[in-house]
Amino acid sequence: MERFAGVLGFLLLLGIAFALSSNRSAIRWKTVGWGIALQLFFAVVVLKGEWMSQRLAWIPFSPGTFSVGILLQIVLFLFLSKRTALPLVAMHWIQAIIGVQILVGLLKFNLVATFFIFMREVVNRLIAYSTEGTKFVFVPLGAEQGERSVGLVIAFQVLPTIIFVASIFAILYYLGIMPTVVQQVSRVMTRFLGSSGAESVSVAASIFMGQAEAPLTIRPFLAEMTRSELMTIMTAGMAHVSGGIMAAYVLVAHVDVVHLLTAVVMTAPGAIMVAKIMVPENETPKTAGNVKVQIPVTDVNLVDAAARGAFEGTQLAINVAGMLIAFVALVALANGLLGFLHQGLESLVRKLPTAGGFMGMLLQYFPENLQQILGTLFRPLAWTMGVSWKDSFQVGNLLGTRMVLNEFISFLQLGQIRESLDNRSFIIATFALCGFANFGSIAIQVGGIGALAPDRRHDLASLGLKAMIAGTLANFLSATIAGIIL
């Protein structure tokens, strides 16, 4: 039943994007088809990687033999393409044959899932290493006994982890590792999804960087971008989370890093797809084709990069702490007001029994807290994503909280209710919440990207709400696909 609901939800989400399109006749269905195909591919090779590997066990190749064979074919192809005048059709056929073999190898040896599992161990080690620095500064408060209190975990484990991971990423960018990864990912997007070079680079950067930092990679092109390109950049920022904060979700919600990594990778083609449905391209981008990744280098050396990353991570950690203090207090205020009104209405019904029928019905449906409102509004959507009806109210509340407040508070609440959720519902919620799409992010993007391209601030502001909806739909599509496959 949940799989059927997931198919229904998938069609519903695409239908919402289509209904909100600014130019339905200009939608490029090839982009939509490749977007769906890439999302399905990443979901299958990670979530069903072991199953696929078992089904292909009959192929008589070892990993070493396979790797050598593919390498020899690539070298031979490069040699022939340079030394002989191969027909274009023949080159395409050779590329296709090599590509199919690589795909079969990925599935047979479960390489993508294995890499993500390896990254899970990397993240766990990073968290452990960050604890060493925390214990040095905060002594016993940074040690394991702090896990009994959510507040202590956030203050002395989560926030220091953000600082440490931000420093690691700054080092990776200084060494040129991350720019290379971003460049290669952007080439795949440009080739399959038909997106321009600049927007592909920004989307690829969004997988690892925050929504305000990713556009820095294409700063020279922002002023002359089309509205569709700006929409794609904003949607990708809304639909992803930064690498620096991902480890924090592991600590506060105890989610699997493999699912977080799968979610951000799946969401990249999904974000382009939804953005191109809602604001199709009807102009000619200046950067049609590939573009070189240009990330400004401001660090003198490795130590300077680590120090800058730590400083930026500290700012991010302070922002997270301030956000939690303010938003949790605002939720408590909203719940207090709703509870006060509910109690007043209940008292009135008791004192005026003649008012009975209408007042009693009003009391029955009047919410006691914000969670009831958000849970009721988003419950049907959570169910169509594949969440069991039993868990749909709680997951619906998380979805609404993510949109109204932010994803960090939603992940915090997800960790608190984990034991009451089915494992399937928990995984779907992990995918659905893994994005920055909320009302506050509109202001962040208009201010951040607008500072890089002041002449486009009006366009950014007019696209803000649409981009938030598109980012939300991209996250929900990833969650729905994961729910169908699980």
N, C-alpha and C positions, 0 to 999 in steps of 0.2 A: 504493500500500500504506500509506504514512504517513497519507493522508487517512482511509482505513478505520480505521486504528488510532486516529486522533483521534476519530472518531465513537464508537468503542468506549470510549475514555477518557472522553469527555463523559458517556456513559450511566453508566459506572462511578463517576465522581465524584458525579453526582447520586444514584446508588444508595447510595453511602456516606453522604451527607448524610441521605437518607431513612431508612436503617437506624439512624442515630444520633438520629433525631427523638424528642423527649420526648412528642409527642402527634400521631401521624400523621393522625388524623381531623380535627385542627384546622388543618391546612396549607391556606393560601389559594392555590389553584392559579393564580388571576389574577396574584398577585404573582410566582409562579414564571415564568409565561408572559411577563410584561412584563420581568422580570429578564433572561431569555434573549434576548428581542427587542432590548432596549437594548444588551446586550453585542454581539450580532451586528451591530447597526446601526453602533456605533462602530468595530468591527473592519473592516467593509466600507468605510465612508466614508473611513477612513484608509489601510488596507492595500491596498484595491482602488479608491481614489478616482480615480486616473487612468484606469483601465479603465472605470469607471462614467461618467466624464465623456465619454469617447470614444463610448460607446454612446448618450448623450443629446445628441450634437453636432447632431442633426437639428432640435432645438427652436430656432426662429428668434428668440432673444432675446439681447441683449447684457446684460452685468452691470448697466449703468446703467439700461436700460429696465426690466429685471426689478425692480431695487431700487425705482425710482419707482412702478411698478405695485403692488407689494406695500405700499409705504408709503401710497399713496392708498387702497387697499382697507382697510387697518387704520384710517386716519383716518375713512373713511366708515362703517365698522362701529361705531366708538366714537361717532360723531355720531348714528347711527340708534338705537343702544342707549340713549342718554341722552334723545333727543328723541321717540322713538316707542316704543310698547308692542309690541315684536316678540315673537312667540311663542317660548317656550323652545326648541322643536324647530328653529325657523328660525335662532335664534342659534347652536345647536350645529352646524347644517349650514354656516352661513357660516364659523364657526371652523374646521370640518373642511376646507372648500375652501381657505381661506387657508393652513392648516397643510400641506396636500398641496402647494400651490404652493411654499411655503418649502422643503419637503423636496426637491422636484424641483430647485429652485435650488441647494440645498446640494450635490446630486449632480452637476448639470450643470457647475457652475463649480468643483467640487472644493474648496469653501470650508473645510471642516473640516481636510482634509489640508494645504491651503495655510497655514492658521493654525498648525498644528503645525510645519510646516516653518519658518515665520517664528519660532516659539518656539525652534526649534533654533538659529537664528542668534542669537537673544537670549541663550540660554544660552552659546553659544560666545563671544559678546562679553563676557558677565559673567566668564567664566573668564579671558579675556584681560585685562580690567580688574583682576581680583583679582591677576593676576601683577605688575601695576605696584606694588601695595602690598607684595607679597612681596619684590620686588627691592629696594625701598626699605629694608626692614628687614634682609633676609638677604643683600643684594647678589648675588654670583654664584650662591649656592645656590638662589635663587629664579628663576634664568634657565633658558633652554631646555636647557642642558647637563645639568641634573639629571635629564632624562628617561631616561638610561641605567640608572639604578638605581631599582627599585621603591620602596625605602626613601626615597630623596630625593624622588621624586614625591609620596609620601604626606606626608612631613614638610613639604616646602616648596612644594607645589602643591595637594594635596588638602585638607589641614587649613586653610590660609588661605582657600581657596575657600568652605569651609563657613562660616567667620566672615563673609566678605563677603556671601554670599547670605543668611545669617540677618539681617544688617543691612538688606539690601534689603527683605526680607519685613516686617521691623518698620516700615519707612517706609511700605510699601504698606498695612499695617493701620492705621497712624496716619492716613493720608490717606483712609481709608474705602473704598479700592478693593477690597481683599480681602473685607471684610464684605459688600459689595454682590454680588460674585461668588458668595460662599457662599450668600447669601440666594436668589439666582436659581436656583442649582443645586438647593438644597433644595426649592424649589417644584416643580421638574420631578419630583423623586423622590417627593414627597408625592402629586402628581397621578397619576403612572403606577403607582407601586409600592404606594400605599396606606399608606405608613409615616406615623407621627405626625410632627407638626411638629418636635418636639424632636430625635428621632432622625435625621430628615432633615437638619437643620442640622448635627448632629455628624458625620454621614457626609460631608456636603459639605465640612465643615472638615477632615476627615481627608485629603482629597485634597491639601491644601496644608500642613497642620500635623501635628505629631507626635502619637503615640498618647496622650501625657500632656497635651498642650496643647489638642487639639480639644474634649474635654469641657468646657473652660472656657467655651465659647460657650453652653452650656446649663446652667451651674452651678445656677441657681435651681430647675431641674426634676429634678435627679438624684435627690433624696431620695424623690420620689414616683413614680418611673418603674416600669413593670412589668418583670418578669424578661425578657420578650421584648425590650423596648426596651434594657435593659442589655446583653443578648446582642448586639444589633445594633451598639451603640456600641463594645463591646469587639472584635467581629469586624472592624468597619471600621478600627479602630486597628491590628489585627494585619495586615490585608490591604493597607494603604497604606504609603507612605514619605513622610517630610516633604520639602517643597520645598527646605529648606536643605541636605539631604544628597544630593539627586538629582544635582547637578552633580559630586559626588565619584565617583559610579558611572561617569559619562562619562570621567573621568580615569583611574580604576583599571582599568576593563574595556573602555574604548573602545566602549561601546554607543551606539546611536543615541538621541538625546533624543526623537525622534518616537515610538519604540517605548516608551520609559519613560512619556511623557505618555499615549499610548494605553492602556498597561497600567493606570495609576492611574485614568483615567476609566472604562474598562471595568469595573474591579474594584468601583467604587462600587455600581452596581445588583447586581452579583454578590454582594457582601458582604451586602446587605440580603436578597437571595433565599436564600442559604444559611443565614443566621441565622434567617430566618422558617421555613425547613424544619426546622432542628434544634431550635429553641425557638419554636413558633408562638405567635401572640398569642391568648390566651383571656381577656383582661381588656379594660377600656376605658381607653386612655391618657388622661391629663389634658390632653395637648396634641394631641388628634386635630384635624387640620387644620394650617394654617400657624402659625408662631411667628416672631417678630421676632428677628433675630440680635443678640445682645448680647455683644460682646467688650469686656471691661474696658479702659478707656483709662487708662493709668498714666503716659503721657509728657506732659511739659509742652509740648514743641514738636518740630519736625522733627529738630533736632540731638539732643535727648534720646532720641527714638525710634531714631535711627541708633546712638547710643551703647549703648542697652539691647540692641539687636539684636546689636551686636558683642560685648557682654559675654556674652549667652546663646549666641552662636555660638562664642565661645572656650570656654565650658563644654562645649558639644557636641563641639568639636574635641578637647579634652582627654579627654573620655569615649571618643571613638572611638579615640584613640591608646592610652589605657590598655586598652581592650577588645582591640585588636589585639595588644598586647604580651602580655596574659594568655592570650587564647584561642589564639593561634598557638603560644605556649609549651606550653599544655595539650595541643594536638594533637600537638606534637613529643613530649611526655611519653608520651601514649597510644601513639603509634607506636613509641617506644623500648621500652615495656613489651611490646607485642605482638611487636616484632621480637626482643626478648630471649627471650620464650617460644617463638617459632617456631624460633629458632636452637638453643635448648636441646632442643626436641623433635627437630629434625633431627640433632643430635649424638647423642641417645639412640638414634635409629633406626640410626645408623651403628655404634654400639657394641654394640647388641643386635639383631643381624640375625634372631635367632629370634623377636623380637617382631613382625617383618615386617608381616604383613597388616594387622592392626588399626591399629598405630602408623603405618604408611605411609599408610593411608587418612586417618587423623587429621591427619597432616602435610600431606597434599594439600589439605585443606579448612580448615586452621587459618589465619586471616588474618595477613598480615605487617604490616598497618597499618590505621588507621581508615578510610582511603579504600576499601579492599577491602570492609569491612563495609557502609558506607553505599552504595557503588556497587552492591553485590549486592542489598541490600534495596530500593532505590529504582529499580533498572534497569527492571523491568517497568512501573512507573508512568510513567517517562520515555518508554518506548516507546509506551504507550497515549496519551500526550499528543501524539504525532506525531513524536518524535525518531527518527532512523534508528537501527537496532539497533547499527550501528557506533559511534555516539556515545552510546548510551543508558547505558553504564556510567559514563562521565565526567559526563554530565549528572545521572544518578542520584546520584552522589557529591555534586554541588553541591546538589541538593535536600535530601539528608540533612544536609549541613553547615549549610545555612540553618536547618533545624529544630532541630538540636542546638546549634549555636553562634549564628550570626546571618547576615543577608543580606550585610553588608559583606565578610566573609571570603569568602563564596561569589562575590560579584562580583569580588573580587580574584583568586580562582582562575580565574574565567571569563575574565578578561583574559589570564591566563597560558597558557591552553589554546586561545585563540580560533583560532589558525592550524590546529589539528588538527580543528576541528569544521566540519561543513557549515554554510553560511550559514543554512539553515532551522533547524537544531538550535540555532544560536547565538541566533537571534531568539526561538525558543520558550523557551529558558533565560532570556533577558532578561525575558520576561513572567512566567515562573514564579517568579523570584527577587525580583520587585519588591514586597516586603512585609516587614513586621516580625514575621511569625508565627514565633516560636521560644519555647523554654521560659523564657528570661530575660524575655520580654515579659509573661508572666503576672504575674511579680512587679512589673514596672513599672506595669502597669495596676491591679492590686489596690492597690498602694501609692499611685499617683497619683490614680486616681479615688476610692479609698477615703478619701483626705484631703479630697476635696471633698464627699463624702457618707459620713461615718463610719458611719451607721446601716445602710448597704448593703454594708459590707465583707464580711459573710458571704455574701451573694448573689454578689458579685463573685468571691470565692474559689471558690465552688462552680461558677461558670460559666467559670473561667479556662481549663481544659484544653479544654473544648468550643469556646470562642472561638478558641483557637489552631488547633484542627483546622478550624474553619469558615473562618478567615482563610486557612489553607493551601489548602483546597478552592477558595475564591474565586480565589486567584492561579492555581491549576492550571487552573481552568475558563477563565480569560482566555487562558492559554497554549494550551490545547487548541483553543479557538475560533480563535485566531490561526494555529495550525498547520493547521487545516482550510481556512482561507481562503487561506493563502499558496500 
